Amino acid sequence: PVLAMCAVRIPLPEKLFDSDIRMRLGSMFSEHQSIADLTVQPMRRRPGSRHVYSYKLLVADKGTGKNNVIELIGKQDTTRAIGKAAKEFEAMRLLWGAGFGQDNRFRIPQPLHHFEDLRLIIQEKARGTKLRSFLGDGSDASFNHARMAGLWLAKLHNLPVAPARDCAYEAEKASLR
């Protein structure tokens, strides 16, 4: 409840829904597909967090004549967190390549594209239900969801990670201030 009270709507930057972004998003599809319609909505955010947008695309397939609705999420850096989107995109690609894309039990949203000049990443919309809605009632379903969350975390924590090239401690300290 407190979080919801702090959430704010942000203005939608023109460059995130003009014809250029339509063309850029269209480049992610095959040559037989085109974007027939595009709707962009800013999502609620907490002050100081990144800008997040919901993209709803009506994609026309020229080969089959069918239209499909595809929902994507765009995350853009704020002026205080420049470079965060790029790091998140690379982390998501690493996870996706390490098996967090193939197995539905351990899946993350697929990272689709990073527009460096816009400081914007595009990813699949996360599907599912929040874990907290399943926990705490003592049922078998609650136990199974908690168990799967534990297995997901175990898989994540067992990934081999290369040591960091530079220490981000000073940047972390600054961001916490």
N, C-alpha and C positions, 0 to 999 in steps of 0.2 A: 504493500500500500504506500509506504513512504517513497519507494522507488518510482512508482507511478506518478506521485505528486511532483517529483523532481524532473520527470521526463518532459522534454520540450519538442516542439515541431521546429524544423529548420526550413528555411527557404530552399527551394529547388533551383540549383544553378542551371542556367539556360543550357550550358554546354553538355549537361547530362541527359538531355532529351531532344536535342536538335537533330537535324538530318545527318550530321557528322557521326553522332553516336549510333544512330540507326545503321549507318553504313558500316561502322566499326563492329557492332554486334553482329551484323549480317555476315561479316567475314569469318565468323566462327562456325558458320553452317556450310553445308555442301553447296555446290554451284546450282543444284536443283531446288534449293530452298531459298525463300526470301521472306523478309519481315513485312507482313501485310499491315500490321498495326502494332503500336508500342505504347504502353502506359508506364509511367514512372511515378512512384509514390515515395516520398521520404518516410522512413520508419521512425517511430519515437526513439529518442535517445536520451541518455543521461548527460547533463552538462559535463563537458570535458572529454566525452568519448567521441569516437569517430563518427563520420556521417555514413549512414546506412540507407540504401535505397532498395525498393522492391521494383523489379522490372517484370512486366507481364508482356510477353510477346505473342502475337498471333503469327505463326510461321506457316507460310503456304508452300506446299510441295508441288512443284511444277510437273513432276513425273506422275504422281498419283492423283493430283487435283485435290488432295485432302489438306485441311487446315488443322494445326495442332497448337494448343496453348502451352507455352513454356514459361515457367516462372524462374527467374534468376535473382540473385542478390548481388548488389554492388556495394563495396565498402571503400570509402575514400578517406585518405589521411586528413587530419585537421592540421592547421598551421603549427600546432604544438607537438604533433606526432609525425612529422615528415619522415617517410621511410618505413613506417610500421606496416603499411599495406604490402610493400614488396617483401618484407621479412615474413609476414603471415602467408603470403602466396607461396613462397619457397618452402615454408614448413608444411603447408598443406600438400604441395607436390611431393615432398619427401614421404609424408604419411601415406598418400595415395599410392605411391610406388612401392611402399613397404607392406602393402596388403590391406590398407584401410579403404580400399575401393572395391575390391572384388567380392569380399565376403560381407553379405548384408548384415550379419550380426555385429560386425566391427567397423561399419562404414562411417566415413565423414563425407560432407558435401564435396563434390568434385570441384577442384579449382579449375576454372576454364580459361581465364585470360587476365593478364596484367597490363593495363594501359599506363605506362610509365609517365607520360606527359600529363595525364589527368590525376596521377597518384591514386588510381582506382583499380580494384580487383573485382573480377566477376566470378561468381561461384554458383553452383546449384543451390536451390533452396533446400534447406534441411527439412526432411520429412520426419514425422514421428510425434511422439508425445513426451512432454517433459518427465524426467525420471521421478521428480518429487510427487507427481500425481499417482504413482504406483506404490510408493513406500509408506511403511508405517502401519498398515492394517493387519499384519500378521498372517496374511493369506499366502497360499502357494504362489500366486501370481506376483505378489510383492517380493517374496523370497527369490523367485526366478529373475525378476528384473534387477534386484540388487546383485545377484550372482553374475548376471551378464555384464553389469556395470563394472564389477570387480575383474572379470575376465578381460574386458576392453582395456581397463587401466593396466592390467598385468601385461597385455600385449604391447601397449604403449611404452611402458617402463622397461620392457625387455629389448627395445630397439637399440641397436648400436648407434651411439652418437659420437660424432667427431668432436674433439675438444674445440671450444670457441677460439677464434683467431685473436680476438681482443677482449679485454675485460669490459663489460658493460656496466660495471658497478656504479661508476660516476654518473652515467646517463640515467640509471635507475634511481639513484639518489635525487638527481635533479627533477625527474618526472614525479617523484613522490612529494616534492615540495610544491 
